[in-house]
Amino acid sequence: MDKTEKNQESVTALIEVRIAPQSGTGYERIAQRICQYETVDSLYLMTGCYDLLVTISGSSMQEVAEFVYEHLATIEGVAGTATHFVMKKYKENGQMLVKNSDRQERIKFV
């Protein structure tokens, strides 16, 4: 799937990847392998509870899930993954995606 196809009705996912660093190469070998997939939009080395953050876009949640269990989870050294699907985008790459209402909406409780 190319980038123009991804913009049409796509699903964005953030995938946390926990890995066991490899002797002599640390995280590099696994990171380089993940980077080779065209589906991967971004890959970051992180601090905290997981090691890598992978962002991908797919045509459906099922497509993203298949990528995770067929490709990511099968890489030697990957200890676990957690997939988070983006439900709504408010701002991306510095650009507002949702109109900002100046009017405060009040919710009426009965």
Biopython code that builds the backbone (N, CA, C, O; Angstrom):
import numpy as np
from Bio.PDB.StructureBuilder import StructureBuilder

atoms = [
    (1, "MET", "N", (0.850, -1.165, 0.000)),
    (1, "MET", "CA", (0.000, 0.000, 0.000)),
    (1, "MET", "C", (0.896, 1.228, 0.000)),
    (1, "MET", "O", (1.803, 1.317, 0.827)),
    (2, "ASP", "N", (0.669, 2.186, -0.909)),
    (2, "ASP", "CA", (1.494, 3.380, -0.926)),
    (2, "ASP", "C", (0.858, 4.489, -0.086)),
    (2, "ASP", "O", (-0.263, 4.347, 0.402)),
    (3, "LYS", "N", (1.590, 5.597, 0.075)),
    (3, "LYS", "CA", (1.165, 6.680, 0.974)),
    (3, "LYS", "C", (-0.157, 7.316, 0.535)),
    (3, "LYS", "O", (-0.932, 7.740, 1.394)),
    (4, "THR", "N", (-0.447, 7.399, -0.779)),
    (4, "THR", "CA", (-1.700, 8.011, -1.216)),
    (4, "THR", "C", (-2.887, 7.141, -0.849)),
    (4, "THR", "O", (-3.958, 7.657, -0.530)),
    (5, "GLU", "N", (-2.710, 5.823, -0.891)),
    (5, "GLU", "CA", (-3.784, 4.919, -0.493)),
    (5, "GLU", "C", (-4.043, 5.002, 1.001)),
    (5, "GLU", "O", (-5.186, 4.847, 1.431)),
    (6, "LYS", "N", (-2.998, 5.245, 1.816)),
    (6, "LYS", "CA", (-3.144, 5.294, 3.257)),
    (6, "LYS", "C", (-4.036, 6.450, 3.692)),
    (6, "LYS", "O", (-4.696, 6.356, 4.727)),
    (7, "ASN", "N", (-4.072, 7.548, 2.921)),
    (7, "ASN", "CA", (-4.852, 8.705, 3.301)),
    (7, "ASN", "C", (-6.348, 8.477, 3.148)),
    (7, "ASN", "O", (-7.135, 9.232, 3.718)),
    (8, "GLN", "N", (-6.761, 7.476, 2.408)),
    (8, "GLN", "CA", (-8.165, 7.197, 2.195)),
    (8, "GLN", "C", (-8.643, 6.198, 3.245)),
    (8, "GLN", "O", (-8.264, 5.027, 3.225)),
    (9, "GLU", "N", (-9.493, 6.687, 4.175)),
    (9, "GLU", "CA", (-10.094, 5.818, 5.186)),
    (9, "GLU", "C", (-9.075, 4.898, 5.846)),
    (9, "GLU", "O", (-9.215, 3.676, 5.807)),
    (10, "SER", "N", (-8.061, 5.483, 6.444)),
    (10, "SER", "CA", (-7.046, 4.653, 7.077)),
    (10, "SER", "C", (-7.171, 4.674, 8.595)),
    (10, "SER", "O", (-7.800, 5.555, 9.181)),
    (11, "VAL", "N", (-6.559, 3.685, 9.202)),
    (11, "VAL", "CA", (-6.505, 3.533, 10.646)),
    (11, "VAL", "C", (-5.055, 3.763, 11.042)),
    (11, "VAL", "O", (-4.142, 3.221, 10.420)),
    (12, "THR", "N", (-4.844, 4.569, 12.081)),
    (12, "THR", "CA", (-3.501, 4.817, 12.575)),
    (12, "THR", "C", (-3.332, 4.095, 13.905)),
    (12, "THR", "O", (-4.220, 4.115, 14.757)),
    (13, "ALA", "N", (-2.185, 3.461, 14.066)),
    (13, "ALA", "CA", (-1.913, 2.741, 15.310)),
    (13, "ALA", "C", (-0.531, 3.115, 15.830)),
    (13, "ALA", "O", (0.405, 3.344, 15.064)),
    (14, "LEU", "N", (-0.434, 3.169, 17.164)),
    (14, "LEU", "CA", (0.839, 3.348, 17.863)),
    (14, "LEU", "C", (1.114, 2.024, 18.550)),
    (14, "LEU", "O", (0.291, 1.535, 19.323)),
    (15, "ILE", "N", (2.258, 1.451, 18.271)),
    (15, "ILE", "CA", (2.577, 0.128, 18.801)),
    (15, "ILE", "C", (3.807, 0.223, 19.694)),
    (15, "ILE", "O", (4.890, 0.602, 19.247)),
    (16, "GLU", "N", (3.624, -0.127, 20.957)),
    (16, "GLU", "CA", (4.732, -0.189, 21.898)),
    (16, "GLU", "C", (5.400, -1.546, 21.717)),
    (16, "GLU", "O", (4.731, -2.578, 21.664)),
    (17, "VAL", "N", (6.721, -1.535, 21.622)),
    (17, "VAL", "CA", (7.464, -2.782, 21.441)),
    (17, "VAL", "C", (8.505, -2.895, 22.547)),
    (17, "VAL", "O", (9.348, -2.013, 22.714)),
    (18, "ARG", "N", (8.436, -3.989, 23.297)),
    (18, "ARG", "CA", (9.462, -4.295, 24.306)),
    (18, "ARG", "C", (10.419, -5.292, 23.678)),
    (18, "ARG", "O", (9.998, -6.303, 23.116)),
    (19, "ILE", "N", (11.710, -5.001, 23.776)),
    (19, "ILE", "CA", (12.688, -5.911, 23.178)),
    (19, "ILE", "C", (13.804, -6.219, 24.169)),
    (19, "ILE", "O", (14.053, -5.476, 25.118)),
    (20, "ALA", "N", (14.451, -7.325, 23.917)),
    (20, "ALA", "CA", (15.645, -7.705, 24.671)),
    (20, "ALA", "C", (16.837, -7.236, 23.839)),
    (20, "ALA", "O", (17.075, -7.765, 22.753)),
    (21, "PRO", "N", (17.583, -6.257, 24.329)),
    (21, "PRO", "CA", (18.722, -5.754, 23.557)),
    (21, "PRO", "C", (19.700, -6.876, 23.220)),
    (21, "PRO", "O", (19.979, -7.736, 24.056)),
    (22, "GLN", "N", (20.210, -6.864, 22.015)),
    (22, "GLN", "CA", (21.124, -7.887, 21.543)),
    (22, "GLN", "C", (22.560, -7.520, 21.911)),
    (22, "GLN", "O", (22.941, -6.351, 21.846)),
    (23, "SER", "N", (23.341, -8.497, 22.290)),
    (23, "SER", "CA", (24.745, -8.287, 22.636)),
    (23, "SER", "C", (25.494, -7.722, 21.432)),
    (23, "SER", "O", (25.462, -8.294, 20.343)),
    (24, "GLY", "N", (26.153, -6.617, 21.638)),
    (24, "GLY", "CA", (26.961, -6.015, 20.581)),
    (24, "GLY", "C", (26.215, -5.028, 19.703)),
    (24, "GLY", "O", (26.832, -4.110, 19.162)),
    (25, "THR", "N", (24.897, -5.187, 19.541)),
    (25, "THR", "CA", (24.148, -4.280, 18.667)),
    (25, "THR", "C", (23.058, -3.521, 19.407)),
    (25, "THR", "O", (22.440, -2.624, 18.833)),
    (26, "GLY", "N", (22.805, -3.861, 20.672)),
    (26, "GLY", "CA", (21.766, -3.173, 21.430)),
    (26, "GLY", "C", (20.413, -3.295, 20.757)),
    (26, "GLY", "O", (19.928, -4.397, 20.503)),
    (27, "TYR", "N", (19.816, -2.160, 20.473)),
    (27, "TYR", "CA", (18.486, -2.130, 19.843)),
    (27, "TYR", "C", (18.564, -2.002, 18.321)),
    (27, "TYR", "O", (17.560, -2.170, 17.628)),
    (28, "GLU", "N", (19.742, -1.709, 17.810)),
    (28, "GLU", "CA", (19.906, -1.350, 16.395)),
    (28, "GLU", "C", (19.436, -2.414, 15.407)),
    (28, "GLU", "O", (18.738, -2.089, 14.446)),
    (29, "ARG", "N", (19.802, -3.671, 15.621)),
    (29, "ARG", "CA", (19.436, -4.721, 14.668)),
    (29, "ARG", "C", (17.927, -4.835, 14.525)),
    (29, "ARG", "O", (17.406, -4.921, 13.413)),
    (30, "ILE", "N", (17.232, -4.834, 15.647)),
    (30, "ILE", "CA", (15.772, -4.962, 15.612)),
    (30, "ILE", "C", (15.147, -3.705, 15.025)),
    (30, "ILE", "O", (14.217, -3.798, 14.223)),
    (31, "ALA", "N", (15.641, -2.528, 15.411)),
    (31, "ALA", "CA", (15.106, -1.274, 14.873)),
    (31, "ALA", "C", (15.285, -1.215, 13.355)),
    (31, "ALA", "O", (14.367, -0.820, 12.636)),
    (32, "GLN", "N", (16.455, -1.603, 12.874)),
    (32, "GLN", "CA", (16.695, -1.588, 11.429)),
    (32, "GLN", "C", (15.770, -2.555, 10.693)),
    (32, "GLN", "O", (15.307, -2.264, 9.590)),
    (33, "ARG", "N", (15.509, -3.693, 11.305)),
    (33, "ARG", "CA", (14.601, -4.671, 10.677)),
    (33, "ARG", "C", (13.179, -4.113, 10.592)),
    (33, "ARG", "O", (12.512, -4.256, 9.567)),
    (34, "ILE", "N", (12.721, -3.480, 11.668)),
    (34, "ILE", "CA", (11.367, -2.913, 11.674)),
    (34, "ILE", "C", (11.261, -1.780, 10.661)),
    (34, "ILE", "O", (10.230, -1.635, 10.005)),
    (35, "CYS", "N", (12.308, -0.980, 10.525)),
    (35, "CYS", "CA", (12.308, 0.136, 9.566)),
    (35, "CYS", "C", (12.117, -0.317, 8.120)),
    (35, "CYS", "O", (11.647, 0.456, 7.286)),
    (36, "GLN", "N", (12.473, -1.549, 7.823)),
    (36, "GLN", "CA", (12.387, -2.048, 6.450)),
    (36, "GLN", "C", (10.963, -2.216, 5.952)),
    (36, "GLN", "O", (10.735, -2.252, 4.742)),
    (37, "TYR", "N", (10.003, -2.318, 6.857)),
    (37, "TYR", "CA", (8.609, -2.507, 6.445)),
    (37, "TYR", "C", (8.034, -1.193, 5.933)),
    (37, "TYR", "O", (8.092, -0.175, 6.621)),
    (38, "GLU", "N", (7.484, -1.216, 4.735)),
    (38, "GLU", "CA", (6.884, -0.021, 4.141)),
    (38, "GLU", "C", (5.697, 0.478, 4.963)),
    (38, "GLU", "O", (5.389, 1.669, 4.950)),
    (39, "THR", "N", (5.048, -0.409, 5.659)),
    (39, "THR", "CA", (3.889, -0.070, 6.488)),
    (39, "THR", "C", (4.269, 0.862, 7.633)),
    (39, "THR", "O", (3.424, 1.622, 8.105)),
    (40, "VAL", "N", (5.513, 0.822, 8.089)),
    (40, "VAL", "CA", (5.963, 1.611, 9.228)),
    (40, "VAL", "C", (6.137, 3.067, 8.804)),
    (40, "VAL", "O", (6.918, 3.378, 7.906)),
    (41, "ASP", "N", (5.389, 3.957, 9.471)),
    (41, "ASP", "CA", (5.494, 5.392, 9.207)),
    (41, "ASP", "C", (6.614, 6.021, 10.016)),
    (41, "ASP", "O", (7.375, 6.835, 9.494)),
    (42, "SER", "N", (6.724, 5.646, 11.308)),
    (42, "SER", "CA", (7.737, 6.199, 12.199)),
    (42, "SER", "C", (8.196, 5.129, 13.166)),
    (42, "SER", "O", (7.460, 4.192, 13.476)),
    (43, "LEU", "N", (9.435, 5.284, 13.642)),
    (43, "LEU", "CA", (9.983, 4.370, 14.647)),
    (43, "LEU", "C", (10.884, 5.177, 15.563)),
    (43, "LEU", "O", (11.791, 5.871, 15.104)),
    (44, "TYR", "N", (10.627, 5.080, 16.881)),
    (44, "TYR", "CA", (11.375, 5.849, 17.868)),
    (44, "TYR", "C", (11.906, 4.934, 18.958)),
    (44, "TYR", "O", (11.213, 4.011, 19.387)),
    (45, "LEU", "N", (13.138, 5.183, 19.412)),
    (45, "LEU", "CA", (13.676, 4.540, 20.605)),
    (45, "LEU", "C", (13.193, 5.375, 21.780)),
    (45, "LEU", "O", (13.344, 6.597, 21.772)),
    (46, "MET", "N", (12.613, 4.734, 22.789)),
    (46, "MET", "CA", (11.947, 5.434, 23.883)),
    (46, "MET", "C", (12.577, 5.097, 25.229)),
    (46, "MET", "O", (13.315, 4.121, 25.363)),
    (47, "THR", "N", (12.272, 5.922, 26.214)),
    (47, "THR", "CA", (12.560, 5.594, 27.603)),
    (47, "THR", "C", (11.231, 5.197, 28.232)),
    (47, "THR", "O", (10.169, 5.534, 27.709)),
    (48, "GLY", "N", (11.286, 4.495, 29.333)),
    (48, "GLY", "CA", (10.052, 4.149, 30.032)),
    (48, "GLY", "C", (9.759, 2.666, 29.994)),
    (48, "GLY", "O", (10.669, 1.839, 30.036)),
    (49, "CYS", "N", (8.490, 2.338, 29.913)),
    (49, "CYS", "CA", (8.022, 0.946, 30.029)),
    (49, "CYS", "C", (8.258, 0.105, 28.780)),
    (49, "CYS", "O", (8.205, -1.123, 28.851)),
    (50, "TYR", "N", (8.511, 0.724, 27.661)),
    (50, "TYR", "CA", (8.777, -0.014, 26.428)),
    (50, "TYR", "C", (9.970, 0.610, 25.730)),
    (50, "TYR", "O", (10.406, 1.702, 26.092)),
    (51, "ASP", "N", (10.494, -0.077, 24.737)),
    (51, "ASP", "CA", (11.754, 0.342, 24.113)),
    (51, "ASP", "C", (11.572, 1.094, 22.798)),
    (51, "ASP", "O", (12.246, 2.094, 22.551)),
    (52, "LEU", "N", (10.667, 0.614, 21.963)),
    (52, "LEU", "CA", (10.437, 1.232, 20.660)),
    (52, "LEU", "C", (8.973, 1.617, 20.524)),
    (52, "LEU", "O", (8.091, 0.942, 21.053)),
    (53, "LEU", "N", (8.721, 2.718, 19.805)),
    (53, "LEU", "CA", (7.360, 3.111, 19.461)),
    (53, "LEU", "C", (7.268, 3.115, 17.950)),
    (53, "LEU", "O", (8.002, 3.837, 17.274)),
    (54, "VAL", "N", (6.369, 2.312, 17.426)),
    (54, "VAL", "CA", (6.160, 2.189, 15.991)),
    (54, "VAL", "C", (4.816, 2.815, 15.654)),
    (54, "VAL", "O", (3.818, 2.510, 16.306)),
    (55, "THR", "N", (4.769, 3.683, 14.649)),
    (55, "THR", "CA", (3.491, 4.194, 14.168)),
    (55, "THR", "C", (3.266, 3.657, 12.763)),
    (55, "THR", "O", (4.158, 3.691, 11.916)),
    (56, "ILE", "N", (2.061, 3.162, 12.538)),
    (56, "ILE", "CA", (1.720, 2.646, 11.211)),
    (56, "ILE", "C", (0.302, 3.075, 10.851)),
    (56, "ILE", "O", (-0.494, 3.447, 11.713)),
    (57, "SER", "N", (0.013, 3.012, 9.567)),
    (57, "SER", "CA", (-1.340, 3.238, 9.067)),
    (57, "SER", "C", (-1.742, 2.018, 8.265)),
    (57, "SER", "O", (-0.924, 1.421, 7.565)),
    (58, "GLY", "N", (-3.000, 1.657, 8.372)),
    (58, "GLY", "CA", (-3.518, 0.523, 7.622)),
    (58, "GLY", "C", (-4.934, 0.813, 7.167)),
    (58, "GLY", "O", (-5.533, 1.806, 7.578)),
    (59, "SER", "N", (-5.456, -0.032, 6.338)),
    (59, "SER", "CA", (-6.816, 0.178, 5.835)),
    (59, "SER", "C", (-7.869, -0.253, 6.845)),
    (59, "SER", "O", (-9.036, 0.121, 6.725)),
    (60, "SER", "N", (-7.460, -1.048, 7.851)),
    (60, "SER", "CA", (-8.408, -1.508, 8.867)),
    (60, "SER", "C", (-7.650, -1.934, 10.116)),
    (60, "SER", "O", (-6.434, -2.121, 10.082)),
    (61, "MET", "N", (-8.377, -2.086, 11.216)),
    (61, "MET", "CA", (-7.760, -2.583, 12.441)),
    (61, "MET", "C", (-7.232, -3.994, 12.225)),
    (61, "MET", "O", (-6.195, -4.362, 12.777)),
    (62, "GLN", "N", (-7.931, -4.775, 11.435)),
    (62, "GLN", "CA", (-7.506, -6.138, 11.139)),
    (62, "GLN", "C", (-6.162, -6.146, 10.414)),
    (62, "GLN", "O", (-5.300, -6.972, 10.715)),
    (63, "GLU", "N", (-5.981, -5.243, 9.473)),
    (63, "GLU", "CA", (-4.713, -5.163, 8.749)),
    (63, "GLU", "C", (-3.562, -4.825, 9.695)),
    (63, "GLU", "O", (-2.482, -5.406, 9.590)),
    (64, "VAL", "N", (-3.786, -3.894, 10.611)),
    (64, "VAL", "CA", (-2.768, -3.532, 11.599)),
    (64, "VAL", "C", (-2.472, -4.726, 12.497)),
    (64, "VAL", "O", (-1.309, -5.032, 12.763)),
    (65, "ALA", "N", (-3.514, -5.399, 12.964)),
    (65, "ALA", "CA", (-3.328, -6.573, 13.828)),
    (65, "ALA", "C", (-2.514, -7.646, 13.113)),
    (65, "ALA", "O", (-1.632, -8.254, 13.719)),
    (66, "GLU", "N", (-2.792, -7.883, 11.854)),
    (66, "GLU", "CA", (-2.040, -8.876, 11.074)),
    (66, "GLU", "C", (-0.568, -8.483, 10.974)),
    (66, "GLU", "O", (0.310, -9.339, 11.077)),
    (67, "PHE", "N", (-0.295, -7.200, 10.774)),
    (67, "PHE", "CA", (1.098, -6.733, 10.721)),
    (67, "PHE", "C", (1.808, -7.041, 12.046)),
    (67, "PHE", "O", (2.950, -7.500, 12.059)),
    (68, "VAL", "N", (1.111, -6.780, 13.159)),
    (68, "VAL", "CA", (1.722, -6.999, 14.470)),
    (68, "VAL", "C", (2.027, -8.468, 14.686)),
    (68, "VAL", "O", (3.153, -8.816, 15.044)),
    (69, "TYR", "N", (1.036, -9.351, 14.474)),
    (69, "TYR", "CA", (1.286, -10.761, 14.808)),
    (69, "TYR", "C", (2.028, -11.531, 13.727)),
    (69, "TYR", "O", (2.605, -12.578, 14.021)),
    (70, "GLU", "N", (2.034, -11.055, 12.491)),
    (70, "GLU", "CA", (2.784, -11.754, 11.445)),
    (70, "GLU", "C", (4.220, -11.240, 11.299)),
    (70, "GLU", "O", (5.111, -11.991, 10.902)),
    (71, "HIS", "N", (4.442, -9.967, 11.617)),
    (71, "HIS", "CA", (5.756, -9.376, 11.371)),
    (71, "HIS", "C", (6.465, -8.936, 12.647)),
    (71, "HIS", "O", (7.558, -9.421, 12.940)),
    (72, "LEU", "N", (5.865, -8.029, 13.408)),
    (72, "LEU", "CA", (6.548, -7.496, 14.596)),
    (72, "LEU", "C", (6.786, -8.551, 15.663)),
    (72, "LEU", "O", (7.911, -8.728, 16.129)),
    (73, "ALA", "N", (5.738, -9.244, 16.045)),
    (73, "ALA", "CA", (5.839, -10.191, 17.161)),
    (73, "ALA", "C", (6.748, -11.375, 16.848)),
    (73, "ALA", "O", (7.226, -12.040, 17.767)),
    (74, "THR", "N", (6.992, -11.648, 15.584)),
    (74, "THR", "CA", (7.805, -12.805, 15.211)),
    (74, "THR", "C", (9.308, -12.495, 15.119)),
    (74, "THR", "O", (10.113, -13.400, 14.899)),
    (75, "ILE", "N", (9.682, -11.230, 15.284)),
    (75, "ILE", "CA", (11.093, -10.860, 15.216)),
    (75, "ILE", "C", (11.801, -11.372, 16.468)),
    (75, "ILE", "O", (11.357, -11.136, 17.592)),
    (76, "GLU", "N", (12.904, -12.074, 16.254)),
    (76, "GLU", "CA", (13.682, -12.583, 17.383)),
    (76, "GLU", "C", (14.165, -11.414, 18.236)),
    (76, "GLU", "O", (14.758, -10.462, 17.728)),
    (77, "GLY", "N", (13.907, -11.497, 19.518)),
    (77, "GLY", "CA", (14.288, -10.441, 20.446)),
    (77, "GLY", "C", (13.126, -9.565, 20.879)),
    (77, "GLY", "O", (13.248, -8.811, 21.845)),
    (78, "VAL", "N", (11.987, -9.652, 20.171)),
    (78, "VAL", "CA", (10.801, -8.902, 20.580)),
    (78, "VAL", "C", (10.139, -9.660, 21.724)),
    (78, "VAL", "O", (9.728, -10.810, 21.571)),
    (79, "ALA", "N", (10.045, -8.989, 22.881)),
    (79, "ALA", "CA", (9.488, -9.620, 24.081)),
    (79, "ALA", "C", (7.986, -9.387, 24.216)),
    (79, "ALA", "O", (7.305, -10.148, 24.904)),
    (80, "GLY", "N", (7.464, -8.353, 23.573)),
    (80, "GLY", "CA", (6.032, -8.086, 23.668)),
    (80, "GLY", "C", (5.651, -6.816, 22.931)),
    (80, "GLY", "O", (6.495, -5.966, 22.647)),
    (81, "THR", "N", (4.369, -6.703, 22.626)),
    (81, "THR", "CA", (3.854, -5.514, 21.952)),
    (81, "THR", "C", (2.530, -5.106, 22.605)),
    (81, "THR", "O", (1.845, -5.925, 23.218)),
    (82, "ALA", "N", (2.191, -3.835, 22.461)),
    (82, "ALA", "CA", (0.883, -3.320, 22.870)),
    (82, "ALA", "C", (0.453, -2.337, 21.793)),
    (82, "ALA", "O", (1.167, -1.376, 21.503)),
    (83, "THR", "N", (-0.701, -2.572, 21.206)),
    (83, "THR", "CA", (-1.180, -1.759, 20.098)),
    (83, "THR", "C", (-2.273, -0.813, 20.568)),
    (83, "THR", "O", (-3.213, -1.220, 21.252)),
    (84, "HIS", "N", (-2.139, 0.459, 20.191)),
    (84, "HIS", "CA", (-3.121, 1.484, 20.525)),
    (84, "HIS", "C", (-3.619, 2.093, 19.222)),
    (84, "HIS", "O", (-2.821, 2.566, 18.413)),
    (85, "PHE", "N", (-4.930, 2.084, 19.013)),
    (85, "PHE", "CA", (-5.512, 2.661, 17.805)),
    (85, "PHE", "C", (-5.930, 4.103, 18.067)),
    (85, "PHE", "O", (-6.505, 4.410, 19.111)),
    (86, "VAL", "N", (-5.642, 4.977, 17.121)),
    (86, "VAL", "CA", (-6.039, 6.374, 17.221)),
    (86, "VAL", "C", (-7.529, 6.453, 16.909)),
    (86, "VAL", "O", (-7.980, 6.028, 15.845)),
    (87, "MET", "N", (-8.281, 7.004, 17.853)),
    (87, "MET", "CA", (-9.730, 7.111, 17.682)),
    (87, "MET", "C", (-10.132, 8.397, 16.966)),
    (87, "MET", "O", (-11.049, 8.399, 16.146)),
    (88, "LYS", "N", (-9.436, 9.492, 17.284)),
    (88, "LYS", "CA", (-9.739, 10.781, 16.662)),
    (88, "LYS", "C", (-8.482, 11.629, 16.712)),
    (88, "LYS", "O", (-7.769, 11.632, 17.716)),
    (89, "LYS", "N", (-8.210, 12.345, 15.636)),
    (89, "LYS", "CA", (-7.054, 13.235, 15.580)),
    (89, "LYS", "C", (-7.540, 14.674, 15.739)),
    (89, "LYS", "O", (-8.435, 15.121, 15.021)),
    (90, "TYR", "N", (-6.936, 15.398, 16.693)),
    (90, "TYR", "CA", (-7.273, 16.793, 16.918)),
    (90, "TYR", "C", (-6.249, 17.725, 16.275)),
    (90, "TYR", "O", (-6.591, 18.783, 15.748)),
    (91, "LYS", "N", (-4.987, 17.306, 16.334)),
    (91, "LYS", "CA", (-3.911, 18.100, 15.761)),
    (91, "LYS", "C", (-2.831, 17.143, 15.295)),
    (91, "LYS", "O", (-2.492, 16.189, 15.995)),
    (92, "GLU", "N", (-2.290, 17.399, 14.108)),
    (92, "GLU", "CA", (-1.248, 16.524, 13.576)),
    (92, "GLU", "C", (-0.257, 17.354, 12.788)),
    (92, "GLU", "O", (-0.638, 18.183, 11.963)),
    (93, "ASN", "N", (1.030, 17.121, 13.051)),
    (93, "ASN", "CA", (2.104, 17.856, 12.378)),
    (93, "ASN", "C", (1.905, 19.368, 12.463)),
    (93, "ASN", "O", (2.160, 20.088, 11.498)),
    (94, "GLY", "N", (1.444, 19.847, 13.628)),
    (94, "GLY", "CA", (1.259, 21.270, 13.853)),
    (94, "GLY", "C", (-0.009, 21.858, 13.280)),
    (94, "GLY", "O", (-0.253, 23.056, 13.420)),
    (95, "GLN", "N", (-0.825, 21.036, 12.637)),
    (95, "GLN", "CA", (-2.037, 21.539, 11.995)),
    (95, "GLN", "C", (-3.276, 21.058, 12.736)),
    (95, "GLN", "O", (-3.437, 19.867, 13.005)),
    (96, "MET", "N", (-4.160, 22.019, 13.063)),
    (96, "MET", "CA", (-5.417, 21.687, 13.720)),
    (96, "MET", "C", (-6.305, 20.913, 12.746)),
    (96, "MET", "O", (-6.453, 21.301, 11.587)),
    (97, "LEU", "N", (-6.887, 19.829, 13.220)),
    (97, "LEU", "CA", (-7.746, 19.007, 12.380)),
    (97, "LEU", "C", (-9.217, 19.136, 12.761)),
    (97, "LEU", "O", (-10.097, 18.693, 12.023)),
    (98, "VAL", "N", (-9.479, 19.750, 13.926)),
    (98, "VAL", "CA", (-10.844, 19.916, 14.406)),
    (98, "VAL", "C", (-11.090, 21.405, 14.569)),
    (98, "VAL", "O", (-10.266, 22.125, 15.134)),
    (99, "LYS", "N", (-12.227, 21.856, 14.071)),
    (99, "LYS", "CA", (-12.551, 23.273, 14.214)),
    (99, "LYS", "C", (-12.687, 23.620, 15.685)),
    (99, "LYS", "O", (-13.320, 22.893, 16.451)),
    (100, "ASN", "N", (-12.091, 24.731, 16.071)),
    (100, "ASN", "CA", (-12.119, 25.189, 17.455)),
    (100, "ASN", "C", (-13.319, 26.110, 17.636)),
    (100, "ASN", "O", (-13.421, 27.149, 16.983)),
    (101, "SER", "N", (-14.204, 25.730, 18.507)),
    (101, "SER", "CA", (-15.385, 26.535, 18.775)),
    (101, "SER", "C", (-15.071, 27.535, 19.879)),
    (101, "SER", "O", (-14.607, 27.148, 20.952)),
    (102, "ASP", "N", (-15.321, 28.828, 19.625)),
    (102, "ASP", "CA", (-15.124, 29.864, 20.635)),
    (102, "ASP", "C", (-16.218, 29.816, 21.692)),
    (102, "ASP", "O", (-16.045, 30.311, 22.805)),
    (103, "ARG", "N", (-17.308, 29.234, 21.342)),
    (103, "ARG", "CA", (-18.473, 29.192, 22.221)),
    (103, "ARG", "C", (-18.350, 28.012, 23.174)),
    (103, "ARG", "O", (-18.112, 26.884, 22.743)),
    (104, "GLN", "N", (-18.511, 28.272, 24.471)),
    (104, "GLN", "CA", (-18.510, 27.213, 25.473)),
    (104, "GLN", "C", (-19.865, 26.513, 25.423)),
    (104, "GLN", "O", (-20.908, 27.155, 25.542)),
    (105, "GLU", "N", (-19.842, 25.214, 25.250)),
    (105, "GLU", "CA", (-21.095, 24.468, 25.243)),
    (105, "GLU", "C", (-21.420, 24.017, 26.658)),
    (105, "GLU", "O", (-20.560, 23.514, 27.380)),
    (106, "ARG", "N", (-22.666, 24.206, 27.037)),
    (106, "ARG", "CA", (-23.113, 23.747, 28.356)),
    (106, "ARG", "C", (-23.957, 22.511, 28.181)),
    (106, "ARG", "O", (-24.772, 22.413, 27.263)),
    (107, "ILE", "N", (-23.752, 21.587, 29.062)),
    (107, "ILE", "CA", (-24.533, 20.352, 29.026)),
    (107, "ILE", "C", (-25.609, 20.463, 30.092)),
    (107, "ILE", "O", (-25.324, 20.751, 31.254)),
    (108, "LYS", "N", (-26.836, 20.232, 29.684)),
    (108, "LYS", "CA", (-27.947, 20.324, 30.606)),
    (108, "LYS", "C", (-28.171, 18.968, 31.273)),
    (108, "LYS", "O", (-28.375, 17.952, 30.608)),
    (109, "PHE", "N", (-28.128, 18.981, 32.607)),
    (109, "PHE", "CA", (-28.361, 17.759, 33.378)),
    (109, "PHE", "C", (-29.752, 17.837, 33.971)),
    (109, "PHE", "O", (-30.147, 18.863, 34.524)),
    (110, "VAL", "N", (-30.476, 16.772, 33.854)),
    (110, "VAL", "CA", (-31.830, 16.709, 34.405)),
    (110, "VAL", "C", (-31.874, 15.778, 35.585)),
    (110, "VAL", "O", (-32.932, 15.592, 36.186)),
]
sb = StructureBuilder()
sb.init_structure("model")
sb.init_model(0)
sb.init_chain("A")
sb.init_seg("    ")
for serial, (resi, resn, name, xyz) in enumerate(atoms, 1):
    if name == "N":
        sb.init_residue(resn, " ", resi, " ")
    sb.init_atom(name, np.array(xyz, "f"), 0.0, 1.0, " ", f" {name:<3s}", serial, name[0])
structure = sb.get_structure()
